[in-house]
Amino acid sequence: MDAWFDAASSGNVAYILPRIPVAAGTRDAGGATALIRAARANNSMLALLLLKYEHGVVDALGRSALYEAVEHE
């Protein structure tokens, strides 16, 4: 799963798209989803793609993708 989270952090849409059905909703060691990782990286296009699958999730610190997007703007 590391490649999934690396792709989300780097904005690799080509890697993410075909894997959404099986990987969306998974969490990294800190409880972050790919959506949260994309938001941290300020990648709005990827975040919009993942929003349908991972909305309403928070990481281990209680931070949502929206929080991360604002924090890392």
ZADO-888372 format. One record per residue: residue number from 1; residue in one letter; y, z, x of N, C-alpha, C in turn. Coordinates in nm, 2 decimals, decimal comma. Layout:
// ZADO-888372
   k r   n_c2   n_c3   n_c1  ca_c2  ca_c3  ca_c1   c_c2   c_c3   c_c1
 NUM A      Y      Z      X      Y      Z      X      Y      Z      X
...
//
This chain:
// ZADO-888372
   k r   n_c2   n_c3   n_c1  ca_c2  ca_c3  ca_c1   c_c2   c_c3   c_c1
   1 M  -0,12   0,00   0,08   0,00   0,00   0,00   0,13   0,00   0,08
   2 D   0,12   0,03   0,21   0,24   0,03   0,30   0,31  -0,10   0,29
   3 A   0,24  -0,21   0,29   0,30  -0,34   0,29   0,38  -0,36   0,16
   4 W   0,33  -0,31   0,05   0,40  -0,32  -0,08   0,54  -0,25  -0,07
   5 F   0,54  -0,13  -0,01   0,67  -0,05   0,00   0,76  -0,11   0,11
   6 D   0,70  -0,16   0,22   0,78  -0,23   0,32   0,85  -0,36   0,26
   7 A   0,77  -0,43   0,17   0,83  -0,55   0,11   0,94  -0,51   0,01
   8 A   0,92  -0,40  -0,06   1,03  -0,36  -0,15   1,15  -0,31  -0,07
   9 S   1,13  -0,25   0,04   1,25  -0,20   0,12   1,32  -0,32   0,19
  10 S   1,25  -0,43   0,22   1,31  -0,54   0,29   1,35  -0,65   0,19
  11 G   1,31  -0,64   0,06   1,35  -0,74  -0,03   1,26  -0,86  -0,03
  12 N   1,14  -0,85   0,01   1,05  -0,96   0,01   0,99  -0,99  -0,12
  13 V   1,07  -1,06  -0,20   1,03  -1,10  -0,34   0,90  -1,18  -0,34
  14 A   0,88  -1,27  -0,25   0,76  -1,35  -0,25   0,63  -1,26  -0,23
  15 Y   0,64  -1,15  -0,16   0,53  -1,06  -0,15   0,51  -0,98  -0,28
  16 I   0,62  -0,93  -0,33   0,61  -0,84  -0,45   0,57  -0,91  -0,57
  17 L   0,62  -1,03  -0,61   0,59  -1,09  -0,74   0,44  -1,10  -0,77
  18 P   0,36  -1,16  -0,69   0,22  -1,17  -0,73   0,14  -1,04  -0,74
  19 R   0,20  -0,93  -0,68   0,13  -0,80  -0,67   0,18  -0,70  -0,78
  20 I   0,28  -0,74  -0,86   0,33  -0,65  -0,96   0,22  -0,60  -1,05
  21 P   0,13  -0,69  -1,10   0,03  -0,63  -1,20  -0,06  -0,52  -1,15
  22 V  -0,08  -0,52  -1,02  -0,17  -0,42  -0,96  -0,10  -0,31  -0,89
  23 A   0,02  -0,33  -0,84   0,08  -0,23  -0,75   0,20  -0,16  -0,82
  24 A   0,26  -0,22  -0,92   0,37  -0,16  -0,99   0,33  -0,02  -1,03
  25 G   0,42   0,08  -1,01   0,40   0,21  -1,05   0,34   0,30  -0,94
  26 T   0,29   0,24  -0,83   0,23   0,32  -0,73   0,35   0,39  -0,65
  27 R   0,31   0,50  -0,58   0,42   0,58  -0,52   0,38   0,59  -0,37
  28 D   0,49   0,60  -0,29   0,47   0,63  -0,15   0,46   0,78  -0,13
  29 A   0,45   0,82   0,00   0,43   0,96   0,03   0,54   1,06  -0,03
  30 G   0,66   1,00  -0,04   0,77   1,08  -0,10   0,79   1,07  -0,25
  31 G   0,69   1,00  -0,31   0,69   0,98  -0,46   0,78   0,87  -0,50
  32 A   0,83   0,79  -0,41   0,91   0,67  -0,45   0,83   0,55  -0,49
  33 T   0,88   0,48  -0,59   0,81   0,36  -0,63   0,88   0,24  -0,56
  34 A   0,83   0,12  -0,58   0,90   0,00  -0,52   1,04  -0,01  -0,57
  35 L   1,06   0,02  -0,70   1,19   0,01  -0,76   1,29   0,10  -0,69
  36 I   1,25   0,22  -0,66   1,33   0,32  -0,59   1,36   0,27  -0,45
  37 R   1,26   0,21  -0,38   1,28   0,16  -0,25   1,38   0,04  -0,25
  38 A   1,37  -0,04  -0,35   1,46  -0,16  -0,36   1,60  -0,11  -0,39
  39 A   1,61  -0,01  -0,47   1,75   0,05  -0,50   1,81   0,11  -0,37
  40 R   1,73   0,18  -0,30   1,77   0,24  -0,17   1,82   0,13  -0,07
  41 A   1,76   0,02  -0,08   1,79  -0,09   0,01   1,91  -0,18  -0,05
  42 N   1,96  -0,14  -0,16   2,07  -0,21  -0,23   2,03  -0,35  -0,26
  43 N   1,90  -0,37  -0,30   1,85  -0,51  -0,34   1,84  -0,52  -0,49
  44 S   1,95  -0,56  -0,55   1,96  -0,56  -0,70   1,87  -0,66  -0,76
  45 M   1,85  -0,78  -0,70   1,76  -0,88  -0,75   1,61  -0,82  -0,76
  46 L   1,56  -0,76  -0,66   1,43  -0,71  -0,66   1,42  -0,59  -0,76
  47 A   1,53  -0,51  -0,76   1,53  -0,40  -0,85   1,52  -0,44  -1,00
  48 L   1,59  -0,55  -1,03   1,59  -0,60  -1,17   1,44  -0,65  -1,20
  49 L   1,38  -0,71  -1,11   1,24  -0,76  -1,13   1,14  -0,64  -1,16
  50 L   1,16  -0,53  -1,09   1,07  -0,42  -1,10   1,11  -0,32  -1,21
  51 L   1,23  -0,33  -1,26   1,28  -0,24  -1,36   1,19  -0,23  -1,48
  52 K   1,14  -0,34  -1,53   1,05  -0,35  -1,65   0,93  -0,27  -1,63
  53 Y   0,88  -0,26  -1,51   0,75  -0,19  -1,48   0,77  -0,05  -1,43
  54 E   0,88  -0,01  -1,38   0,89   0,12  -1,31   1,02   0,20  -1,36
  55 H   1,07   0,17  -1,47   1,19   0,24  -1,52   1,16   0,38  -1,55
  56 G   1,25   0,47  -1,54   1,24   0,61  -1,58   1,16   0,70  -1,49
  57 V   1,13   0,65  -1,37   1,05   0,72  -1,27   1,14   0,79  -1,17
  58 V   1,11   0,91  -1,13   1,18   0,98  -1,02   1,09   1,01  -0,91
  59 D   1,15   1,02  -0,79   1,07   1,06  -0,67   1,04   1,21  -0,66
  60 A   0,98   1,25  -0,55   0,95   1,39  -0,54   1,07   1,49  -0,54
  61 L   1,19   1,43  -0,51   1,31   1,51  -0,51   1,38   1,50  -0,65
  62 G   1,32   1,43  -0,74   1,39   1,41  -0,87   1,49   1,30  -0,88
  63 R   1,49   1,21  -0,78   1,59   1,11  -0,77   1,54   0,98  -0,84
  64 S   1,62   0,92  -0,92   1,58   0,80  -0,99   1,63   0,68  -0,91
  65 A   1,59   0,56  -0,95   1,64   0,44  -0,88   1,79   0,42  -0,90
  66 L   1,84   0,46  -1,02   1,98   0,46  -1,04   2,06   0,55  -0,94
  67 Y   2,01   0,67  -0,92   2,06   0,76  -0,83   2,07   0,70  -0,69
  68 E   1,95   0,64  -0,65   1,94   0,58  -0,51   2,04   0,46  -0,50
  69 A   2,05   0,38  -0,60   2,14   0,27  -0,60   2,29   0,31  -0,57
  70 V   2,33   0,42  -0,64   2,46   0,47  -0,63   2,48   0,54  -0,49
  71 E   2,38   0,61  -0,45   2,39   0,68  -0,32   2,39   0,59  -0,20
  72 H   2,33   0,47  -0,21   2,32   0,38  -0,10   2,40   0,26  -0,12
  73 E   2,50   0,26  -0,20   2,59   0,15  -0,23   2,67   0,11  -0,11
//
